[in-house]
């Protein structure tokens, strides 16, 4: 029996010009090897948290607390549906779109003291469910692109 492919889909590509602010959906972005998303405030050469990802399923947990939320509100670059991203181990590689390869480098982060979500409801998903990655192979990522877990050079 074949195992089912674990695949997701990009529902938003988001960017911001300044750190500490929500990101705005922009439809597509250029992701540069060992740097991050072009024109995004959080991108930097050689750091572990070049790109941030968040699952729509994680955002839905916060919506259940009564918040109105949109892609980018947690400052994520990529909003992904259909994958429990936070359950993937560090080192997992994701193929996004037509060949961009991201490698998960960190799961979760400490919310900064001014986190508007935490101040509103006393909870935030980023400390446990925010995912960060390095860009292994760059290229263009667009809303609607598939996301697949890679294993041994191939997808599963």
DRENSELUM-729637 format. One record per residue: residue in three letters; z, x, y of N, C-alpha, C, CB in turn. Coordinates in Angstrom, 2 decimals. Glycine has a CB too. Layout:
N
PT type     n.z     n.x     n.y    ca.z    ca.x    ca.y     c.z     c.x     c.y    cb.z    cb.x    cb.y
PT  ALA       Z       X       Y       Z       X       Y       Z       X       Y       Z       X       Y
...
REM end
This chain:
156
PT type     n.z     n.x     n.y    ca.z    ca.x    ca.y     c.z     c.x     c.y    cb.z    cb.x    cb.y
PT  UNK    0.00    0.84   -1.17    0.00    0.00    0.00    0.00    0.89    1.25    1.22   -0.96   -0.01
PT  UNK   -0.89    0.60    2.19   -0.97    1.37    3.42    0.13    0.94    4.38   -2.35    1.20    4.07
PT  UNK    0.67    1.94    5.11    1.66    1.57    6.12    0.92    1.07    7.36    2.58    2.79    6.47
PT  UNK    1.53    0.12    8.03    0.92   -0.43    9.25    1.00    0.59   10.37    1.62   -1.75    9.68
PT  UNK   -0.04    0.64   11.15   -0.05    1.54   12.31    0.97    1.06   13.34   -1.47    1.62   12.93
PT  UNK    1.69    1.98   13.91    2.62    1.66   14.99    1.88    1.91   16.28    3.96    2.51   14.91
PT  UNK    1.49    0.84   16.94    0.72    0.97   18.17    1.27    0.08   19.25   -0.75    0.64   17.91
PT  UNK    1.10    0.54   20.45    1.48   -0.23   21.62    0.31   -0.29   22.57    2.72    0.37   22.30
PT  UNK    0.59   -0.79   23.77   -0.44   -0.93   24.79    0.19   -0.70   26.15   -1.13   -2.33   24.72
PT  UNK   -0.54   -0.01   27.02   -0.09    0.22   28.40   -0.27   -1.08   29.18   -0.89    1.40   29.07
PT  UNK    0.84   -1.61   29.72    0.74   -2.81   30.55    0.77   -2.47   32.04    1.87   -3.78   30.22
PT  UNK    1.20   -1.26   32.38    1.17   -0.83   33.78    1.23    0.69   33.87    2.33   -1.46   34.57
PT  UNK    0.46    1.22   34.80    0.53    2.63   35.20    1.05    2.60   36.63   -0.90    3.38   35.09
PT  UNK    2.15    3.34   36.89    2.83    3.24   38.18    3.08    4.62   38.78    4.16    2.49   38.03
PT  UNK    3.11    4.65   40.12    3.31    5.91   40.83    4.12    5.65   42.10    1.95    6.60   41.17
PT  UNK    4.81    6.69   42.55    5.50    6.63   43.85    5.29    7.94   44.58    7.03    6.34   43.66
PT  UNK    5.35    7.87   45.90    5.17    9.07   46.73    6.50    9.77   46.99    4.52    8.70   48.06
PT  UNK    7.63    9.04   46.79    8.95    9.61   47.03    9.84    9.37   45.84    9.58    9.01   48.30
PT  UNK   10.75   10.31   45.58   11.74   10.11   44.53   12.78    9.10   45.02   12.42   11.45   44.12
PT  UNK   13.49    8.48   44.09   14.54    7.53   44.45   14.03    6.15   44.83   15.33    8.08   45.58
PT  UNK   12.76    5.89   44.61   12.18    4.58   44.93   11.49    4.02   43.69   11.19    4.68   46.11
PT  UNK   11.27    2.70   43.71   10.52    2.09   42.60    9.09    2.60   42.67   10.56    0.52   42.67
PT  UNK    8.40    2.52   41.57    7.00    2.93   41.53    6.11    1.69   41.63    6.69    3.73   40.24
PT  UNK    4.95    1.86   42.21    4.00    0.77   42.38    2.89    0.85   41.33    3.40    0.79   43.79
PT  UNK    2.57   -0.29   40.69    1.43   -0.28   39.75    0.15    0.12   40.48    1.26   -1.68   39.10
PT  UNK   -0.62    0.99   39.84   -1.85    1.49   40.46   -3.07    1.37   39.55   -1.67    2.94   40.87
PT  UNK   -2.89    0.78   38.37   -4.03    0.53   37.48   -4.41    1.68   36.58   -5.18    0.16   38.27
PT  UNK   -4.39    2.89   37.11   -4.74    4.07   36.31   -4.22    5.31   37.00   -6.27    4.16   36.09
PT  UNK   -4.15    6.38   36.23   -3.71    7.65   36.81   -4.25    8.81   36.02   -2.19    7.72   36.87
PT  UNK   -4.31    9.94   36.69   -4.70   11.19   36.04   -3.42   11.93   35.67   -5.62   12.08   36.97
PT  UNK   -3.30   12.28   34.40   -2.14   12.99   33.89   -2.56   14.42   33.60   -1.55   12.29   32.61
PT  UNK   -1.87   15.36   34.23   -2.24   16.77   34.18   -1.35   17.51   33.19   -2.14   17.41   35.57
PT  UNK   -1.97   18.33   32.36   -1.26   19.10   31.34   -0.12   19.90   31.95   -2.23   20.03   30.61
PT  UNK    1.05   19.80   31.33    2.26   20.52   31.72    2.64   20.28   33.18    2.08   22.00   31.49
PT  UNK    2.32   19.08   33.69    2.65   18.77   35.08    3.16   17.33   35.24    1.43   18.99   35.97
PT  UNK    2.38   16.36   34.79    2.75   14.96   34.97    1.61   14.18   35.59    4.00   14.84   35.83
PT  UNK    1.95   13.07   36.23    0.94   12.20   36.82    0.57   12.70   38.22    1.45   10.75   36.89
PT  UNK   -0.71   12.89   38.42   -1.21   13.34   39.71   -0.74   12.40   40.81   -2.76   13.44   39.70
PT  UNK   -0.30   12.96   41.92    0.14   12.21   43.10    1.43   11.41   42.88   -0.94   11.27   43.53
PT  UNK    2.21   11.76   41.85    3.49   11.09   41.64    4.63   12.03   42.06    3.66   10.65   40.15
PT  UNK    5.63   11.47   42.72    6.74   12.26   43.26    7.54   13.01   42.19    7.66   11.38   44.03
PT  UNK    7.57   12.50   40.96    8.40   13.13   39.94    7.68   14.22   39.14    8.90   12.09   39.01
PT  UNK    6.37   14.36   39.31    5.62   15.36   38.55    5.98   16.76   39.02    4.10   15.12   38.69
PT  UNK    6.06   17.70   38.07    6.34   19.09   38.41    5.96   19.98   37.23    7.83   19.28   38.78
PT  UNK    5.52   21.16   37.54    5.11   22.14   36.53    6.28   22.54   35.64    4.51   23.38   37.19
PT  UNK    6.09   22.45   34.33    7.03   23.01   33.38    8.34   22.29   33.14    7.33   24.32   33.79
PT  UNK    8.59   21.15   33.79    9.85   20.45   33.55    9.73   19.54   32.32   10.25   19.62   34.79
PT  UNK   10.86   19.12   31.78   10.86   18.27   30.59   10.55   16.81   30.91   12.21   18.36   29.89
PT  UNK   10.90   16.36   32.11   10.73   14.94   32.46    9.52   14.77   33.40   12.01   14.39   33.13
PT  UNK    8.34   15.09   32.90    7.12   15.00   33.71    6.63   13.56   33.86    6.03   15.85   33.10
PT  UNK    6.84   12.76   32.83    6.37   11.38   32.80    7.49   10.50   32.27    5.07   11.22   31.93
PT  UNK    7.68    9.32   32.87    8.69    8.38   32.36    7.99    7.16   31.77    9.68    7.96   33.48
PT  UNK    8.56    6.67   30.68    8.02    5.51   29.98    9.14    4.50   29.73    7.35    5.92   28.64
PT  UNK    8.79    3.24   29.74    9.75    2.19   29.44    9.03    1.06   28.73   10.44    1.68   30.73
PT  UNK    9.66    0.53   27.70    9.07   -0.57   26.93    9.30   -1.90   27.64    9.67   -0.61   25.51
PT  UNK    8.31   -2.78   27.58    8.49   -4.12   28.14    9.64   -4.83   27.47    7.20   -4.95   28.00
PT  UNK    9.86   -4.53   26.19   10.97   -5.14   25.47   12.31   -4.75   26.08   10.92   -4.74   23.98
PT  UNK   12.42   -3.55   26.59   13.64   -3.10   27.29   13.79   -3.85   28.61   13.61   -1.57   27.54
PT  UNK   12.70   -4.00   29.34   12.75   -4.72   30.61   13.17   -6.17   30.39   11.37   -4.66   31.32
PT  UNK   12.70   -6.77   29.29   13.07   -8.17   28.98   14.58   -8.32   28.80   12.34   -8.63   27.70
PT  UNK   15.26   -7.30   28.28   16.72   -7.36   28.14   17.39   -7.53   29.50   17.26   -6.07   27.45
PT  UNK   16.86   -6.84   30.50   17.43   -6.94   31.84   17.05   -8.26   32.50   16.97   -5.77   32.72
PT  UNK   15.86   -8.76   32.22   15.46  -10.07   32.75   16.37  -11.17   32.21   13.99  -10.37   32.38
PT  UNK   16.85  -10.99   30.98   17.75  -11.97   30.37   19.08  -12.05   31.12   18.00  -11.62   28.91
PT  UNK   19.40  -11.03   31.92   20.62  -11.05   32.74   20.39  -11.74   34.08   21.12   -9.62   32.97
PT  UNK   19.18  -12.27   34.27   18.88  -13.03   35.48   18.13  -12.27   36.55   20.13  -13.53   36.04
PT  UNK   17.66  -11.08   36.24   16.93  -10.29   37.24   15.44  -10.61   37.23   17.16   -8.81   36.99
PT  UNK   14.84  -10.60   38.38   13.38  -10.67   38.49   12.89   -9.24   38.55   12.91  -11.51   39.75
PT  UNK   12.12   -8.82   37.56   11.67   -7.44   37.48   10.18   -7.36   37.25   12.41   -6.71   36.36
PT  UNK    9.60   -6.27   37.71    8.18   -6.00   37.54    7.99   -4.57   37.05    7.41   -6.23   38.86
PT  UNK    6.82   -4.26   36.49    6.56   -2.88   36.10    6.77   -1.95   37.30    5.12   -2.73   35.55
PT  UNK    7.41   -0.82   37.04    7.69    0.17   38.08    9.05    0.04   38.71    6.67    0.07   39.13
PT  UNK    9.74   -1.09   38.50   11.05   -1.30   39.12   12.11   -0.31   38.64   11.52   -2.70   38.85
PT  UNK   11.92    0.26   37.44   12.85    1.27   36.93   12.30    2.68   37.17   13.11    1.04   35.42
PT  UNK   11.29    2.78   38.03   10.64    4.05   38.39    9.91    4.68   37.20   11.67    5.03   38.93
PT  UNK    9.45    3.84   36.26    8.69    4.36   35.13    7.22    4.52   35.51    8.83    3.44   33.91
PT  UNK    6.60    5.60   34.98    5.17    5.81   35.18    4.34    4.89   34.29    4.79    7.26   34.92
PT  UNK    4.81    4.72   33.05    4.07    3.93   32.08    4.96    2.85   31.50    3.51    4.83   30.96
PT  UNK    4.52    1.60   31.63    5.21    0.48   31.00    4.40    0.15   29.75    5.34   -0.78   31.98
PT  UNK    5.08    0.16   28.60    4.40    0.04   27.30    4.93   -1.19   26.57    4.61    1.31   26.44
PT  UNK    4.01   -1.96   25.98    4.44   -3.10   25.18    4.12   -2.83   23.71    3.75   -4.41   25.65
PT  UNK    5.00   -3.34   22.84    4.76   -3.27   21.41    5.35   -2.08   20.70    3.34   -3.29   21.18
PT  UNK    6.15   -1.26   21.39    6.78   -0.10   20.76    8.22    0.03   21.24    5.99    1.19   21.07
PT  UNK    9.13    0.26   20.32   10.53    0.53   20.68   10.61    2.02   21.01   11.54    0.13   19.50
PT  UNK   10.15    2.39   22.18   10.05    3.79   22.57   11.35    4.55   22.40    9.59    3.89   23.98
PT  UNK   12.47    3.94   22.79   13.76    4.63   22.75   14.21    4.98   21.34   14.82    3.78   23.42
PT  UNK   13.58    4.38   20.33   13.96    4.67   18.94   13.19    5.87   18.37   13.70    3.44   18.06
PT  UNK   12.23    6.38   19.12   11.44    7.53   18.65   12.20    8.82   18.90   10.06    7.57   19.34
PT  UNK   12.17    9.75   17.96   12.90   11.00   18.18   12.22   11.91   19.20   13.06   11.74   16.87
PT  UNK   13.04   12.74   19.86   12.51   13.77   20.74   11.55   14.62   19.91   13.65   14.64   21.37
PT  UNK   10.42   14.97   20.50    9.39   15.74   19.80    8.24   14.88   19.29   10.01   16.46   18.64
PT  UNK    8.43   13.55   19.27    7.35   12.65   18.85    6.21   12.76   19.84    7.85   11.18   18.75
PT  UNK    5.00   12.82   19.30    3.82   12.86   20.16    3.12   11.51   20.16    2.84   13.97   19.71
PT  UNK    2.69   11.10   21.34    1.99    9.84   21.52    0.58   10.13   22.02    2.74    8.92   22.51
PT  UNK   -0.41    9.48   21.41   -1.78    9.54   21.91   -1.98    8.29   22.77   -2.84    9.63   20.74
PT  UNK   -2.38    8.49   24.01   -2.55    7.39   24.95   -4.00    7.37   25.42   -1.57    7.51   26.16
PT  UNK   -4.63    6.20   25.33   -6.01    6.08   25.78   -6.96    6.92   24.96   -6.12    6.46   27.23
PT  UNK   -7.82    7.62   25.65   -8.88    8.40   24.99   -8.52    9.86   24.76  -10.14    8.33   25.80
PT  UNK   -7.27   10.14   24.53   -6.94   11.52   24.16   -5.80   12.17   24.91   -8.10   12.33   24.33
PT  UNK   -5.17   11.47   25.85   -3.99   12.04   26.49   -2.90   12.14   25.42   -3.51   11.17   27.72
PT  UNK   -2.22   13.27   25.38   -1.12   13.46   24.43    0.16   13.73   25.21   -1.43   14.63   23.43
PT  UNK    1.16   12.89   24.97    2.48   13.04   25.57    3.46   13.38   24.46    2.92   11.75   26.33
PT  UNK    4.43   14.25   24.75    5.47   14.58   23.78    6.82   14.16   24.35    5.46   16.11   23.45
PT  UNK    7.51   13.31   23.62    8.82   12.82   24.08    9.78   14.00   24.18    9.39   11.73   23.11
PT  UNK   10.37   14.16   25.36   11.26   15.29   25.63   12.72   14.88   25.85   10.76   16.03   26.84
PT  UNK   12.94   13.60   26.14   14.31   13.14   26.42   14.36   11.62   26.28   14.78   13.57   27.85
PT  UNK   15.46   11.14   25.73   15.72    9.70   25.65   16.93    9.42   26.53   15.95    9.22   24.16
PT  UNK   16.76    8.57   27.51   17.85    8.19   28.40   18.10    9.20   29.49   19.10    7.99   27.61
PT  UNK   18.76    8.73   30.53   19.17    9.59   31.64   20.31    8.91   32.37   17.98    9.90   32.61
PT  UNK   21.10    9.68   33.06   22.18    9.12   33.85   21.58    8.46   35.08   23.21   10.21   34.24
PT  UNK   21.98    7.23   35.34   21.52    6.55   36.55   22.14    7.24   37.76   21.89    5.03   36.53
PT  UNK   21.35    7.38   38.81   21.91    7.94   40.04   22.84    6.91   40.67   20.78    8.36   41.04
PT  UNK   23.72    7.34   41.53   24.78    6.47   42.07   24.24    5.29   42.86   25.70    7.27   42.94
PT  UNK   23.02    5.40   43.38   22.47    4.31   44.16   21.57    3.37   43.38   21.72    4.86   45.30
PT  UNK   21.64    3.38   42.06   20.76    2.56   41.22   20.95    1.08   41.58   21.05    2.79   39.71
PT  UNK   19.93    0.49   42.16   20.00   -0.90   42.62   20.20   -1.87   41.47   18.74   -1.26   43.39
PT  UNK   19.61   -1.59   40.32   19.76   -2.48   39.16   21.23   -2.50   38.73   18.84   -2.01   37.97
PT  UNK   21.83   -1.32   38.58   23.23   -1.25   38.16   24.14   -1.94   39.17   23.67    0.20   37.97
PT  UNK   23.88   -1.74   40.44   24.71   -2.37   41.47   24.58   -3.89   41.44   24.32   -1.84   42.85
PT  UNK   23.42   -4.41   41.06   23.21   -5.86   41.01   23.92   -6.53   39.85   21.74   -6.15   40.93
PT  UNK   23.78   -5.94   38.65   24.29   -6.62   37.45   25.30   -5.82   36.64   23.15   -6.98   36.57
PT  UNK   25.60   -4.60   37.08   26.58   -3.79   36.36   26.05   -3.18   35.08   27.76   -4.62   36.04
PT  UNK   24.74   -3.16   34.91   24.13   -2.58   33.72   22.74   -2.07   34.07   24.06   -3.61   32.55
PT  UNK   22.28   -1.09   33.32   20.92   -0.58   33.49   20.45   -0.05   32.14   20.86    0.55   34.59
PT  UNK   19.16   -0.18   31.88   18.64    0.25   30.57   18.22    1.71   30.54   17.47   -0.61   30.20
PT  UNK   18.03    2.33   31.67   17.53    3.71   31.68   18.45    4.70   30.96   17.34    4.17   33.11
PT  UNK   19.77    4.59   31.04   20.60    5.56   30.33   20.40    5.58   28.82   22.03    5.30   30.62
PT  UNK   19.97    4.48   28.23   19.78    4.45   26.78   18.34    4.23   26.34   20.63    3.38   26.19
PT  UNK   17.53    3.59   27.19   16.20    3.21   26.73   15.05    3.79   27.55   16.09    1.74   26.74
PT  UNK   15.35    4.51   28.62   14.30    5.21   29.35   13.83    6.41   28.55   14.80    5.65   30.76
PT  UNK   12.55    6.65   28.52   11.97    7.73   27.72   11.21    8.66   28.66   11.03    7.18   26.60
PT  UNK   11.34    9.95   28.42   10.67   10.95   29.24    9.81   11.84   28.35   11.69   11.80   30.04
PT  UNK    8.71   12.31   28.93    7.76   13.09   28.13    7.12   14.19   28.96    6.68   12.18   27.55
PT  UNK    6.61   15.18   28.23    5.78   16.24   28.81    4.33   15.92   28.49    6.19   17.66   28.26
PT  UNK    3.42   16.33   29.36    1.99   16.13   29.11    1.47   17.34   28.34    1.20   15.93   30.46
PT  UNK    1.08   17.10   27.10    0.54   18.15   26.24   -0.96   18.30   26.45    0.84   17.84   24.76
PT  UNK   -1.66   17.17   26.53   -3.10   17.17   26.84   -3.34   16.11   27.89   -3.98   16.91   25.55
PT  UNK   -3.92   16.51   28.98   -4.11   15.61   30.11   -5.35   14.74   30.01   -4.19   16.40   31.36
PT  UNK   -5.47   13.85   30.98   -6.60   12.94   31.07   -6.22   11.69   31.83   -7.12   12.58   29.68
PT  UNK   -7.08   10.70   31.76   -6.88    9.45   32.49   -6.20    8.42   31.58   -8.24    8.90   33.03
PT  UNK   -5.20    7.72   32.14   -4.56    6.60   31.44   -4.75    5.37   32.32   -3.02    6.88   31.17
PT  UNK   -5.18    4.28   31.68   -5.44    3.02   32.38   -4.60    1.89   31.78   -6.95    2.66   32.33
PT  UNK   -4.34    0.89   32.60   -3.72   -0.33   32.09   -4.61   -0.87   30.98   -3.52   -1.39   33.23
PT  UNK   -3.98   -1.26   29.86   -4.72   -1.78   28.71   -4.99   -0.75   27.64   -6.00   -2.35   29.16
PT  UNK   -4.80    0.55   27.95   -5.05    1.60   26.95   -4.08    1.48   25.78   -4.93    2.98   27.59
PT  UNK   -4.55    1.84   24.57   -3.66    1.85   23.41   -2.73    3.06   23.44   -4.48    1.84   22.11
PT  UNK   -1.59    2.91   22.77   -0.63    3.99   22.59   -0.34    4.07   21.09    0.69    3.75   23.43
PT  UNK   -0.46    5.25   20.51   -0.22    5.41   19.06    0.66    6.63   18.82   -1.56    5.55   18.28
PT  UNK    1.51    6.52   17.83    2.34    7.65   17.41    1.48    8.58   16.59    3.60    7.17   16.60
PT  UNK    1.54    9.87   16.89    0.78   10.87   16.16    1.69   11.51   15.14    0.18   11.92   17.12
PT  UNK    1.10   11.86   13.99    1.86   12.58   12.97    0.92   13.57   12.30    2.49   11.61   11.92
PT  UNK    1.27   14.83   12.31    0.46   15.85   11.67   -0.96   15.91   12.18    0.44   15.61   10.21
PT  UNK   -1.14   15.70   13.49   -2.47   15.77   14.08   -3.24   14.48   14.02   -3.24   16.82   13.41
PT  UNK   -2.75   13.49   13.27   -3.45   12.21   13.18   -2.53   11.10   13.64   -3.94   11.94   11.76
PT  UNK   -3.06    9.91   13.73   -2.25    8.76   14.13   -1.70    8.08   12.91   -3.06    7.78   14.98
PT  UNK   -0.57    7.42   13.10   -0.05    6.58   12.00    0.20    5.21   12.52    1.24    7.17   11.37
REM end
